[in-house]
């Protein structure tokens, strides 16, 4: 197998005119992920669970791509990444070109390579997966390409061809805001990003555990934006430090990319007992502790699972983050309750597999109906369910099995039921900000602009809680919409002046 030299090139490349040389190896070669650390070792620390791909293995896996005429991997990628093309370049040893192609459509491929649910998106729709040969390990190759690009110095700060005397204010330093900031900076705009937290990254830093995404990966991406000339204003709350109207006066356009942070509450008897906490509060405490911050509620034991019987309620990726975090904190037991079965859960099946390997117990078709205890929770009262007739969405409706109530020991209950938007019109001091009946910001979906002239919105605050890859896509689309609107205003001004 060809070896990579210090430039990142490999000793053998496809001959001119034979771009498919070395491809279509899926019959002879099966799918192989990077080496995964053993469950008994990784469940005791917060390091990423996969080791790095070595160059030979990455080349081997990329060469399995069938280069199909209709690339369903690309079709089912929210960013429409040119996956077959950069797999072909990787297989040919042309890594710098593969990175250039990968980063042309994705502002953070090394992050998406780590945390995207590829089993539901690109890999789950890979043609050779459907034919029974096993998917190309697209996410791992994507991560490998970009990590090599960082290592070899190919990732450079943005240098606009020309500077424009126009500024854009972005509210939110999460993935949507970061993607929009990079794209707009590339166009030459002066960018100011405002965020309530003290670090850039939003949920990438405070919501996603290290074993899925180590924080230095986010930090180097935020440093790249800073080196590109993006100005960050951290610990800045819109509504406290400036209203939305004041930001509009400061900037030529404003993008709202706050995400959604308000946890959905569980309404059941005993839900006010001590020891019942929302998922994001729990994960944020754990991540801050890992970053070296002082976290009084963790140090007091309130948000520390060590030695406790933990029950996590929910079946999404946030619930998986919680159960796996609790295990690493040294919980006595960790159980996950979900009211549907495994096949109907919204989270990644790959994440469920990782959790099961690490000793988490899943109790399917079970829902909580009450919480027992005097001051602190000591048990969850639950009922068993069965799946009945499909509802309007096509999903089978859970139905209670009579007489199935039972107690599950718990002295820490973490609710991971999803997130809703905050009341932004009130929070931002702008009653004219249009929102939907769900509280998300209402926009023109072609331009991504709200009914307020020059105010745009993107990411979860528009679509509701979703994936990081969708936030990146929305941020990129918002940048295009803002640029088109500002250019139109400039053209109109020039027309009037003439």
C-alpha positions in Angstrom: 0.0 0.0 0.0 1.3 3.5 -0.8 2.8 5.5 2.0 2.3 9.2 2.7 5.3 11.5 2.7 5.7 14.6 4.7 3.7 16.7 2.3 0.7 14.4 2.8 1.0 13.0 -0.7 1.2 9.2 -1.2 3.7 7.4 -3.3 1.1 6.2 -5.8 -1.5 8.2 -7.6 -4.0 7.5 -10.3 -2.6 7.8 -13.8 -3.9 10.7 -15.9 -7.1 9.7 -17.7 -7.8 6.9 -15.2 -9.4 8.7 -12.3 -11.3 5.6 -11.3 -8.1 3.6 -10.9 -8.1 1.8 -7.6 -11.8 2.5 -6.9 -14.7 0.1 -6.6 -12.9 -2.1 -4.1 -16.0 -2.8 -2.0 -16.2 -6.5 -3.1 -12.7 -7.4 -2.0 -12.6 -5.0 1.0 -15.1 -4.7 3.8 -16.0 -1.6 5.8 -13.6 -0.9 8.6 -13.8 2.1 11.0 -10.7 3.4 12.8 -9.7 1.4 15.8 -12.1 1.9 18.6 -10.8 1.9 22.2 -12.1 -0.9 24.3 -15.3 -0.1 26.3 -13.8 -0.8 29.7 -11.0 1.7 29.0 -12.9 4.5 27.3 -15.8 4.5 29.7 -13.4 5.7 32.4 -12.3 8.8 30.5 -13.6 11.6 28.2 -11.2 11.1 25.3 -12.5 10.4 21.8 -13.4 6.8 21.4 -11.9 6.3 18.0 -8.2 6.4 17.3 -6.8 8.1 14.1 -7.0 6.4 10.8 -3.6 5.5 9.5 -3.0 6.6 5.8 -3.2 3.1 4.4 -6.5 2.3 6.1 -8.0 5.7 5.0 -6.9 5.0 1.4 -8.3 1.5 1.6 -11.7 2.6 2.8 -11.9 5.5 0.3 -11.2 3.1 -2.5 -14.4 1.1 -1.6 -16.5 3.9 -3.1 -18.5 2.7 -6.2 -18.5 6.1 -7.8 -22.2 5.6 -8.6 -24.0 7.7 -11.1 -26.5 9.0 -8.6 -24.6 9.5 -5.3 -27.2 9.0 -2.7 -24.6 9.8 0.0 -24.4 13.3 -1.5 -28.1 13.6 -2.0 -28.7 12.8 1.7 -26.0 15.1 3.0 -27.6 18.5 4.2 -24.5 20.2 2.8 -24.5 18.3 -0.5 -20.8 17.5 0.1 -19.0 16.2 -3.0 -18.4 12.9 -1.2 -17.6 10.6 -4.2 -15.1 13.1 -5.6 -13.1 13.6 -2.4 -13.2 9.8 -1.7 -11.7 9.3 -5.1 -9.0 11.9 -4.5 -8.2 10.3 -1.1 -7.9 6.9 -2.7 -5.5 8.4 -5.3 -3.3 9.9 -2.5 -4.2 13.5 -3.5 -5.1 14.6 0.0 -4.6 18.3 -0.4 -7.1 18.3 -3.2 -9.5 16.1 -1.3 -9.4 18.6 1.6 -9.9 21.6 -0.7 -13.0 19.9 -2.2 -14.3 18.8 1.2 -14.0 22.3 2.7 -15.5 24.0 -0.3 -19.0 22.9 0.9 -18.4 22.5 4.6 -17.0 25.0 7.1 -16.1 22.4 9.7 -15.6 19.0 8.1 -13.5 17.7 10.9 -16.4 18.4 13.3 -19.1 16.9 11.1 -16.8 13.9 10.5 -16.9 13.3 14.3 -20.5 14.1 15.3 -22.8 13.8 12.3 -25.1 10.7 12.5 -23.6 9.3 9.3 -25.7 6.1 9.9 -28.8 8.2 9.2 -27.4 10.4 6.5 -24.5 9.7 4.0 -23.5 6.2 5.1 -27.0 5.0 5.7 -27.8 5.9 2.1 -24.6 4.6 0.6 -25.4 2.5 -2.5 -23.1 -0.3 -1.5 -24.6 -0.4 2.0 -28.0 -1.0 0.3 -26.5 -3.7 -1.8 -25.2 -5.6 1.3 -21.5 -4.8 1.1 -21.4 -2.3 4.0 -21.2 1.4 3.7 -18.0 3.4 2.9 -16.8 4.8 6.2 -17.4 8.4 4.9 -17.3 10.2 8.3 -14.0 8.7 9.4 -12.4 9.5 6.0 -13.8 13.1 6.2 -12.3 13.5 9.7 -9.0 12.0 8.5 -8.7 14.3 5.5 -9.3 17.5 7.6 -7.2 16.4 10.6 -4.3 15.8 8.1 -4.9 19.2 6.6 -4.6 20.9 10.0 -1.5 18.9 10.8 0.2 19.8 7.5 -0.7 23.4 7.5 -3.2 23.5 4.6 -6.0 25.1 6.7 -5.4 28.9 6.3 -7.2 32.0 7.6 -9.6 33.6 5.2 -8.1 36.5 3.2 -10.8 38.4 1.4 -9.9 39.7 -2.1 -11.1 43.1 -1.0 -12.4 44.7 2.1 -16.0 46.1 2.1 -17.1 49.1 4.2 -20.1 47.1 5.4 -20.5 45.2 8.7 -22.7 42.3 9.8 -23.6 41.5 13.4 -24.2 37.9 14.2 -26.0 36.9 17.4 -24.7 33.4 18.4 -21.3 31.8 18.1 -22.5 28.3 17.5 -22.2 26.3 14.2 -24.7 28.4 12.2 -23.1 31.7 13.4 -19.5 30.4 12.8 -20.3 29.2 9.3 -22.0 32.5 8.3 -19.1 34.5 9.8 -16.6 32.6 7.7 -18.5 32.9 4.5 -19.3 36.6 5.0 -15.7 37.3 6.0 -14.6 35.6 2.8 -16.8 38.0 0.9 -15.0 41.0 2.6 -17.6 42.1 5.2 -16.6 43.2 8.6 -18.0 40.6 11.0 -18.9 41.0 14.7 -20.2 37.9 16.6 -22.0 38.3 19.9 -22.6 35.4 22.3 -23.7 35.0 25.9 -21.1 32.4 26.7 -17.4 32.9 27.4 -16.2 30.6 24.6 -16.9 30.3 20.9 -18.8 27.2 19.8 -22.1 27.2 21.5 -23.3 23.6 22.0 -20.2 22.3 20.3 -18.3 23.3 23.4 -20.9 23.1 26.2 -23.4 20.5 24.9 -21.4 17.8 23.2 -19.1 15.7 25.4 -15.4 15.3 24.8 -15.6 11.7 23.9 -17.4 12.7 20.7 -15.7 16.1 20.1 -12.6 17.1 22.0 -12.7 20.9 22.7 -9.4 21.7 21.1 -10.9 20.8 17.8 -13.5 23.6 18.2 -10.9 26.0 19.7 -8.6 25.8 16.7 -11.6 26.5 14.4 -12.6 29.5 16.5 -9.0 30.7 16.4 -9.0 30.4 12.6 -12.0 32.7 12.5 -10.3 35.2 14.8 -7.2 35.1 12.6 -9.4 35.7 9.6 -10.5 39.0 11.1 -13.8 38.0 12.8 -14.5 40.0 15.9 -16.0 38.1 18.8 -17.9 39.8 21.7 -18.2 37.1 24.4 -20.4 37.1 27.5 -22.6 39.6 25.6 -26.3 39.2 26.0 -28.6 40.8 23.5 -31.3 42.6 25.6 -28.9 43.2 28.5 -25.9 44.7 26.8 -27.7 46.0 23.7 -31.1 45.6 22.2 -31.7 44.1 18.8 -32.6 47.6 17.6 -29.2 48.9 18.8 -27.4 46.2 17.0 -29.3 47.1 13.8 -28.0 50.6 14.2 -24.4 49.4 14.6 -24.4 47.1 11.6 -25.7 47.0 8.0 -27.3 43.6 8.6 -27.9 41.3 11.6 -28.2 37.5 11.7 -29.9 35.8 14.5 -28.3 32.3 15.1 -28.9 31.8 18.8 -30.0 28.1 18.6 -32.6 26.8 21.0 -31.8 26.3 24.7 -35.0 26.1 26.7 -35.4 22.6 27.9 -38.8 20.9 27.5 -40.2 20.1 30.9 -41.7 16.9 32.1 -45.1 17.3 33.7 -45.7 14.5 36.2 -46.2 14.2 39.9 -43.0 14.7 41.8 -41.2 16.5 38.9 -40.2 19.3 41.3 -38.1 17.0 43.5 -34.4 17.6 44.0 -32.2 15.4 41.8 -34.3 15.9 38.6 -32.2 18.0 36.2 -32.4 19.0 32.5 -29.9 17.5 30.1 -28.2 20.7 29.0 -27.6 21.9 32.5 -26.0 18.5 33.3 -23.9 18.3 30.1 -22.8 22.0 30.5 -21.5 21.3 34.0 -19.6 18.3 32.9 -18.0 20.1 29.9 -17.1 23.1 32.0 -15.5 20.8 34.6 -13.5 19.2 31.7 -12.4 22.6 30.6 -11.0 23.4 34.0 -13.7 25.8 35.1 -15.0 26.0 38.7 -18.5 24.5 38.7 -20.0 24.7 42.2 -23.1 22.6 41.3 -20.8 19.8 40.1 -18.5 20.1 43.1 -21.5 20.0 45.5 -22.5 16.7 43.9 -25.8 18.0 42.4 -24.7 17.6 38.8 -22.2 14.7 39.4 -23.3 11.2 38.7 -20.6 9.5 40.7 -22.0 6.7 42.9 -25.6 7.3 41.9 -28.4 5.4 40.2 -29.0 7.5 37.1 -32.1 7.4 34.9 -32.1 9.4 31.6 -35.4 10.0 30.0 -35.4 10.4 26.2 -34.2 8.6 23.0 -32.3 11.2 21.1 -28.6 12.0 20.7 -28.7 14.3 23.8 -29.9 11.4 25.9 -27.1 9.3 24.5 -24.6 12.0 25.5 -26.1 12.0 29.0 -26.0 8.3 29.7 -22.4 8.0 28.4 -21.3 11.0 30.5 -22.9 9.5 33.6 -21.0 6.3 33.1 -17.7 8.1 32.8 -18.4 10.1 36.0 -18.6 6.8 37.8 -22.4 6.2 38.2 -23.5 3.2 40.2 -26.0 2.3 37.4 -27.2 4.1 34.3 -30.5 3.4 32.6 -32.2 5.0 29.6 -36.0 5.1 29.4 -37.7 5.5 26.1 -41.4 5.2 25.3 -40.9 3.6 21.9 -38.7 0.7 20.8 -35.1 0.7 19.5 -36.1 0.9 15.8 -38.2 4.0 16.4 -35.9 6.0 18.5 -34.7 9.4 17.0 -31.1 9.1 18.0 -28.2 7.5 16.2 -28.1 3.7 16.3 -24.3 3.9 16.3 -24.5 5.9 19.5 -26.8 3.3 21.1 -24.3 0.6 20.2 -21.5 2.6 21.9 -23.6 3.1 25.0 -24.5 -0.6 25.3 -20.9 -1.5 24.9 -20.1 0.8 27.8 -22.6 -0.8 30.1 -25.7 1.4 29.8 -29.0 -0.4 30.2 -31.8 0.6 27.8 -35.4 0.1 28.9 -37.5 0.3 25.8 -41.2 0.9 25.6 -41.3 2.5 29.0 -42.5 6.0 30.1 -42.3 7.8 33.4 -45.6 8.7 35.1 -44.4 10.0 38.4 -41.3 10.6 40.5 -41.1 9.2 44.1 -39.4 10.7 47.1 -39.8 13.2 49.9 -37.3 16.0 49.1 -35.0 14.2 46.7 -36.0 11.7 44.0 -35.5 8.1 45.0 -37.4 6.3 42.2 -39.1 6.7 38.9 -42.7 5.3 38.6 -42.9 4.0 35.1 -45.4 2.1 32.9 -44.7 -0.3 30.1 -45.9 0.6 26.6 -46.8 -1.1 23.3 -46.9 0.4 19.8 -50.3 0.9 18.4 -51.7 2.3 15.2 -49.6 4.9 13.2 -50.4 8.6 13.8 -50.6 11.3 11.2 -46.8 11.3 10.8 -46.7 7.6 10.2 -45.1 6.7 13.5 -46.8 4.1 15.7 -48.4 5.6 18.7 -47.3 4.4 22.1 -50.1 2.9 24.3 -50.0 2.1 28.0 -50.2 -1.5 29.0 -52.7 -1.7 31.9 -51.4 -2.9 35.2 -47.7 -2.5 34.1 -46.7 0.2 36.6 -43.4 -0.4 38.3 -40.6 1.5 40.1 -37.1 2.1 38.9 -34.5 3.1 41.5 -33.0 6.6 40.8 -31.3 9.3 42.8 -30.4 11.4 39.7 -32.9 11.8 36.8 -31.8 13.6 33.7 -34.6 14.8 31.3 -33.5 14.8 27.7 -36.9 15.6 26.0 -35.7 18.2 23.5 -35.3 22.0 23.4 -37.6 24.9 22.5 -36.8 28.5 21.6 -36.6 31.2 24.2 -38.9 34.2 24.0 -36.7 36.2 21.7 -39.0 39.2 21.2 -39.0 39.8 24.9 -35.4 38.8 25.5 -34.1 41.1 22.7 -36.4 43.9 23.5 -38.0 43.8 20.1 -41.7 43.1 20.0 -41.8 43.4 16.2 -39.5 40.3 15.7 -41.8 37.8 14.0 -42.0 34.3 15.5 -44.1 31.2 14.7 -46.5 29.6 17.1 -43.7 27.4 18.2 -41.5 30.4 19.1 -39.0 29.9 16.2 -38.1 33.0 14.2 -40.3 33.4 11.1 -38.4 34.1 7.9 -38.7 34.2 4.2 -37.2 30.7 3.4 -35.8 31.9 0.0 -33.9 34.8 1.5 -33.7 33.8 5.2 -34.7 37.4 6.1 -37.4 38.2 8.6 -40.1 40.7 8.1 -37.7 43.2 9.7 -35.6 44.8 7.0 -32.0 43.6 7.3 -32.6 41.1 10.1 -32.0 37.5 9.1 -32.2 34.2 11.0 -30.7 30.7 10.6 -30.1 27.4 12.3 -32.1 25.9 15.1 -33.8 29.2 16.0 -35.6 28.8 12.6 -35.9 25.0 12.1 -36.1 23.9 15.8 -33.6 21.7 17.5 -31.7 19.8 14.8 -28.3 18.6 13.7 -25.0 20.6 13.6 -24.7 19.8 9.9 -28.0 21.5 9.2 -26.9 24.6 11.2 -23.8 24.8 9.0 -25.9 24.6 5.9 -28.3 27.3 7.2 -25.4 29.6 8.2 -24.0 29.3 4.7 -27.4 30.0 3.1 -27.8 33.0 5.4 -24.5 34.4 4.3 -25.6 34.2 0.7 -28.9 35.9 1.5 -27.3 38.7 3.5 -24.8 39.3 0.7 -27.5 39.4 -2.0 -29.6 41.9 0.1 -26.6 44.2 0.8 -25.6 44.1 -2.9 -29.1 44.9 -3.9 -29.2 47.9 -1.5 -25.9 49.1 -2.8 -27.1 48.8 -6.4 -30.2 50.7 -5.6 -28.2 53.5 -3.9 -25.9 53.7 -7.0 -28.9 53.9 -9.3 -30.5 56.7 -7.3 -27.2 58.6 -7.2 -26.9 58.5 -11.0 
